[in-house]
Amino acid sequence: MKRKMLFAAVIVLSISAGLLASITSGIIAYPVPYNPDRGIMQIADQSGTLTGVTKVEVTIMDINGDQVFNRIYPGLSGVAWNGRNSSGSKVRPGFYMVKVEVEDVSGFRGSKVIRILVNY
């Protein structure tokens, strides 16, 4: 009997984690191409389906995979990037990858990688 209950719990966790991962498909970054001289780049949930998000981690990497920016936000409201690296210098023009990881109130995580162009 215990074995069946444990199996059912694992199925529920897998379905919920997969659901959160599929919901993250609505996360977008705009404007693209992005020009840091003209403002900030917003990261938002275009679909409006991400509710209960308590943590958002944004990592921006250059085309070589080197991290240029990382920040944790308490939710999706106000998630933005000013085009500067962790040292405060403007990044160079080129392609970047924005990795957005979200966590909801129950601890499930989902992520999405968005490719952007920084162009001056």
Summary of the structure (lengths in Angstrom):
residues: 120
radius of gyration: 16.9
end to end distance: 63.5
largest distance: 63.5
contacts: 322
relative contact order: 0.24
helix: 23%
strand: 43%
